[in-house]
Amino acid sequence: MRKTFPCGHKGKGLYCHRCKAESEAKKKAKAEAPKNKAHLERKHMLAQAASEFGADLNKLPHTRLIRKAIQIMGRVHTGEHFCVIGGKVLKYSRKMSRRLVVFSLDMDYRLIYEEDTRTHSLRLIGVVSHEEYNARKPLENKI
């Protein structure tokens, strides 16, 4: 025997299958959409860093760190001296043909640049966590 459900649809079941399918489709579409505004902002900032500076900042967990890294990279890109920005030369790199300059983003992450000793221009090597930075000389086998 057919009955009318509260939604106005008619059927023989315990609930309206049509409305349930529609609500599941809405839930699925909502789950596939970006989570929230912060997620979109993070995605936009990562794309900006990649396009402007060629940097992969996916290691950074917070948008404030990404924002700070982009700010530092922008100042370096304009030619500002690294000492003014807060960069430091690694002691062990002074003996090498190339000097490494480190910018601290916070206690957990560092931006590492390589300085050309002739032209004094900086080239971004990457972002490292404090475990990578403190465990051994950063990127010593990659340089």
Summary of the structure (lengths in Angstrom):
residues: 143
radius of gyration: 25.8
end to end distance: 78.2
largest distance: 89.2
contacts: 358
relative contact order: 0.10
helix: 44%
strand: 19%
